[in-house]
């Protein structure tokens, strides 16, 4: 077996399995324990042993599986012991051969390794008080796992020391010894949080978006300086004095950076006890450096003044600069201050460089990255591509540029109304307004946010007020500062908050453009679905059917936008048949969920069995509804203009398809029914003449179509008889054929040679009323001339007749089909998905398998009849409520179970109807039942796709429904249906974890029986639960221990015995017991 194992496969599996372990060892600077022997023949066996050990650890780890680095720590030591035992190494501690630290006892690993760590997890969870305790007072899985991100984790030892700080529980921070003058006797060794402690505070709004706030404050300061000095033109910044004043923004930036450093310390203070020394040092250095930069930039900026202070002159002399006004020193320090930001911008623009630096283990690189962000085991090197960052940057640059321009120029708020609305807080403001109104009247109109407010602000500040009629709010304020503050406060608030508005506008525009290129929302309404339905088969075959020869596909916006799907031609019945199987499965699922009625289902379905005689694509009847009656009216009033009628019909592609399909179907049905030789000659001649004139384009010129409605009514009558298929209607069918022949030969065709072909059988030119009574001389009357009734009746024949009847008789529009909103949403979603860009579909056999796990505890599974009928305090029952919420679905349900009313449904004592009612209500009111049904659609979809992959042309044309209902499926393991089910079972598994299922089953609770019903309804459903078994203790026989087993159960297969007439019993079967 090992000799046949490919070395490349073994290496690939081992690489994937130990990827995280090797990454962990490299991060902590430790060599891995995966030592391979020098003898090549033993390498493969050693790899298998290493992988087997890891899988055994993972299998017995229980909840420790959520702590991946903890498993790495355990495996690191156990793999080293394995290597030492295999190599025969001697332990330097004992001088003996290396032995396992936890060996020699039964379940030693579970009891001595997993249990102590699990006890810590359990007690930490208990300390959390169900989440009500503060985040800093207890550790969850992530916090415990982060302990193993540091080299300090090796102080835990192997075997693990019971007194290690990792096992210390969260007790009070200090334990006081009353006998020792209430002084702290010992400090708690609880590790606590390692990297992150959640502190809920309003200040996180500013801390999390500090760069945005700093940028807005700096931009506001710069705009106010430019607007206040000179004319307010942005080009004024090129002026020396204005530029010098704008440079003060760097002092503001340093001050805000200092405030951020202080805020980081305050919000991380509760975690300082568990912080490592290098993290504390980083916080301290951040505060010190930020404060130093505030002082340095302030002092050097003062050197740019005309008369700097003496201290600034002293600093200036240190750098050999004696000029009284030298901005170069300030600019030099600004460049130094911005150098870390320049490096960060460089790494932002080139993410592959940052990705390399974050993963590097060089000390200088680690120091540089440590200053920007503490080093963590996870999240390193996770950056978007350069193109994504470029698009992200362009988006925000345009958004912020537009916001700043709008804030500076365009945001028009009439200053007059602003004053009356905002400033009339007291009559003192009114007095002020009246006194300087004439001064600022020319400046109050068309003012915007920043620039136009500068002039009125200056005017307000220059107005002197000596007397006030009301109370003076700011008696000692100078230059009317209170009015200025009242004027600017709402403007500043709007300046900071309108970014959300601009983000909504830009995200809408960019999202719309992106969606257009990605073809999102291609079909939004049923009207659009009808117009695009003819492209759906081509899109389905291009996207969801694997190609035999995979060609490289173009990618990107341009390729997606230009990609189109052609209509499936009529000669490609295989492609149309594939789409028909999928479409019918979707519609059938709608009917099973009672989203549509029987009539809507008939209008939405396409034929399961492809009719090769028609040589055209058969669209769903809801697209062709009312087309035939309209075409009849158009033909009746065509006035002999064949070309015009053809043009009008072909303008509507669905009308053209309906006319051609109805003619081809009637032709096929009549030829199937007519069996007499003479009758066949007449029918063949009539159809050949019609086909000849259609090809020549002179059908209307040669035939009189005024009698077409009469022929149409006779056809409809014939189809009704075929639907009933009763032997007593044979005479009526014969009369119908004779009447139709009479209409065709005498009222429509009106050709002499057709009379010569028919009249000898009728007795020459004798009037019809004078014909002899012998039926053997009449067409279609002789025995065997017509095959009626049809025997045997196949499903394909019945489907063909029903479809033709719908096409002929449906006169009202089907624009509202389906009428249910949920059905409309699902059809639109499915149709839209076909036009979106998606990867090439592989065959089901080649796809990756996947599993779905649904957690479940003690919620109700199915409504009982008592629960459905019991009214609440308002007198409303659950069933009544559901009937009012889903009235159309309730009517569809009654139609499906063949009941006319609720009373008839409840009056029937059938257990099957009772169960259907419970399921109908539970699918709309119980989470688990609805979830299970939705998840099992995955398996149905895989079965269908496997059928489309493996079916031959004959099976594909016969249809998915044919192989599903075949009698050979239960007998032949090699049948196509069995293979499809086997492939679906290999690729998809669904498990519901019902923790209390074992207890409910032993207690006989109805919940366990309901879960069994679900497993019986969906045989592929599996239920996992923990089974509790009492066993006598091996040490003390009188003591009873509780042993827990992990169980996986499925429903027992139904009995196939034909003599089994007992009621259905729901039983489960344990097929996995751990």
JOHU-V561785 format. One record per backbone hydrogen bond with DSSP energy under -0.5 kcal/mol. CO is the residue of the C=O (numbers start at 1). NH is the residue of the N-H. If there is no record, write none. Layout:
co-><CO CO>
nh-><NH NH>
This chain:
co-><2 6 7 8 9 10 11 12 13 14 16 18 19 20 21 22 23 24 25 25 33 38 39 39 40 40 42 43 44 45 46 47 48 49 50 51 52 53 54 55 56 57 58 61 62 63 64 66 67 68 69 70 71 72 73 74 75 76 77 78 79 80 81 82 83 84 84 89 91 96 100 105 107 108 109 109 110 113 114 115 116 117 118 119 120 121 122 123 124 125 126 128 128 129 134 135 140 141 142 143 144 145 146 147 150 151 152 153 154 156 161 164 165 165 169 173 174 175 175 176 177 177 177 178 180 183 186 199 201 202 203 203 204 205 207 209 210 211 212 213 214 215 216 217 218 219 220 221 222 223 224 225 228 229 233 234 235 236 239 240 241 242 243 245 246 247 248 248 249 250 251 252 253 254 255 256 257 258 259 260 261 262 263 264 266 268 269 271 271 276 277 278 279 280 281 282 283 284 285 286 287 288 289 290 291 292 293 294 295 296 297 298 299 301 302 303 305 309 310 311 312 313 314 315 316 316 317 320 324 326 326 327 328 329 330 331 332 333 334 335 336 338 339 340 341 342 343 344 345 346 350 350 351 352 353 354 355 356 357 362 363 364 365 366 367 368 369 379 381 385 386 387 388 389 390 391 392 393 394 395 396 397 398 399 400 401 402 403 404 405 405 406 407 408 410 414 415 416 417 418 418 419 419 423 423 426 426 427 428 429 430 431 432 433 436 437 440 440 441 444 444 444 447 450 450 451 451 452 453 454 455 456 457 458 459 460 463 471 474 478 480 480 481 482 483 484 485 486 488 489 490 491 492 493 494 497 498 499 500 501 502 503 504 505 506 507 508 509 510 511 512 513 514 515 515 516 518 519 522 525 526 527 528 529 532 533 533 534 535 536 537 538 539 540 540 543 544 548 549 556 557 558 559 567 569 571 572 573 574 575 576 577 578 579 580 581 582 583 584 585 586 587 588 589 590 590 591 597 598 599 600 601 603 605 608 610 611 611 617 620 620 621 624 626 627 628 629 630 631 632 633 635 638 640 641 642 643 644 645 646 647 648 649 649 651 652 653 654 655 656 657 658 659 660 661 662 663 664 665 666 667 668 669 670 673 676 677 678 679 680 681 682 683 684 685 686 687 688 689 690 691 692 693 693 693 698 699 703 704 705 707 708 709 710 711 712 713 714 715 716 717 718 719 720 721 726 727 729 730 731 732 733 734 735 736 737 738 739 740 741 742 742 743 743 744 745 748 751 752 753 754 755 756 758 758 759 759 759 763 767 768 774 775 778 778 782 785 785 786 792 794 795 796 797 798 799 800 801 802 803 804 805 806 807 809 810 814 816 820 821 822 823 824 825 826 827 828 829 830 831 832 832 833 843 843 844 850 852 853 854 856 857 864 865 866 867 868 870 872 875 876 877 878 879 880 881 882 886 887 888 889 890 891 892 893 894 895 901 902 903 904 910 911 912 913 914 915 916 917 918 918 919 921 921 922 922 926 927 928 929 930 931 932 933 934 935 935 936 937 938 939 940 941 942 943 944 945 946 947 952 953 954 955 957 959 960 961 963 966 968 968 971 972 975 976 977 978 979 980 981 982 983 984 987 989 990 991 991 992 992 993 993 994 995 996 997 998 999 1000 1000 1005 1005 1006 1007 1008 1009 1010 1011 1012 1013 1014 1018 1020 1022 1023 1024 1025 1025 1027 1027 1029 1029 1031 1036 1036 1039 1039 1041 1041 1043 1045 1045 1046 1047 1048 1048 1049 1050 1057 1059 1065 1067 1069 1069 1072>
nh-><5 10 11 12 13 14 15 16 17 18 19 22 23 24 25 26 27 28 29 30 35 40 42 43 43 44 46 47 48 49 50 51 52 53 54 55 56 57 58 59 60 61 61 64 65 66 67 68 71 72 73 74 75 76 77 78 79 80 81 82 83 84 85 86 87 88 89 98 95 91 103 108 111 112 113 114 115 117 118 119 120 121 122 123 124 125 126 127 128 130 129 132 133 132 137 138 144 145 146 147 147 148 149 150 153 154 155 156 157 161 164 167 168 191 171 188 176 185 186 178 180 182 183 181 183 177 175 201 204 205 206 207 208 209 210 213 214 215 216 217 218 219 220 221 222 223 224 225 226 227 228 229 230 232 236 237 238 239 243 244 245 246 247 248 249 250 251 252 253 254 255 256 257 258 259 260 261 262 263 264 265 266 267 268 269 271 272 274 275 280 281 282 283 284 285 286 287 288 289 290 291 292 293 294 295 296 297 298 299 300 301 302 303 304 305 326 308 313 314 315 316 317 318 319 319 321 320 322 308 329 330 331 332 333 334 335 336 337 338 339 339 342 343 344 345 346 347 348 349 350 353 354 355 356 357 358 359 360 360 366 367 368 369 370 371 372 373 382 383 389 390 391 392 393 394 395 396 397 398 399 400 401 402 403 404 405 406 407 408 409 410 411 450 451 412 418 419 420 421 422 423 423 424 425 426 429 430 431 432 433 434 435 436 437 440 441 443 444 444 415 416 447 413 453 454 454 455 456 457 458 459 460 461 462 463 463 465 473 477 481 483 484 485 486 487 488 489 490 492 493 494 495 496 497 498 500 502 503 504 505 506 507 508 509 510 511 512 513 514 515 516 517 518 519 520 519 837 522 524 529 530 531 532 533 535 536 537 568 539 540 541 542 543 544 545 841 546 550 551 560 561 562 563 569 572 573 576 577 578 579 580 581 582 583 584 585 586 587 588 589 590 591 592 593 595 596 594 601 602 603 604 605 622 621 610 612 614 615 619 623 624 625 627 630 631 632 633 634 635 636 637 638 641 642 645 646 647 648 649 650 651 652 652 656 653 656 657 658 659 660 661 662 663 664 665 666 667 668 669 670 671 672 673 674 787 680 681 682 683 684 685 686 687 688 689 690 691 692 693 694 695 696 697 698 699 702 703 705 707 708 711 712 713 714 715 716 717 718 719 720 721 722 723 724 725 729 730 733 734 735 736 737 738 739 740 741 742 743 744 745 746 747 747 748 749 750 704 755 756 757 758 759 760 761 762 762 763 764 766 770 771 777 778 781 782 785 675 676 788 794 798 799 800 801 802 803 804 805 806 807 808 809 810 628 811 626 817 818 824 825 826 827 828 829 830 831 832 833 834 835 835 836 836 846 847 847 989 991 855 993 995 996 868 869 870 878 879 878 875 877 872 881 882 883 884 885 886 890 891 892 893 894 895 896 897 899 898 905 906 907 908 914 915 916 917 918 919 920 921 863 922 923 924 925 925 926 930 931 932 933 934 935 936 937 937 938 939 940 941 942 943 944 945 946 947 948 949 950 951 956 957 958 959 610 963 964 965 966 969 971 972 973 975 979 980 981 982 983 984 985 986 987 988 850 852 1022 854 993 994 1024 856 995 997 1026 1000 1001 1002 1003 1004 1005 1008 1009 1010 1011 1012 1013 1014 1015 1016 1017 1018 1021 990 992 1049 994 1027 1047 1029 1045 1031 1043 1041 1033 1039 1033 1041 1031 1043 1029 1027 1047 1074 1025 1071 1072 1023 1069 1060 1061 1067 1052 1050 1071 1048>
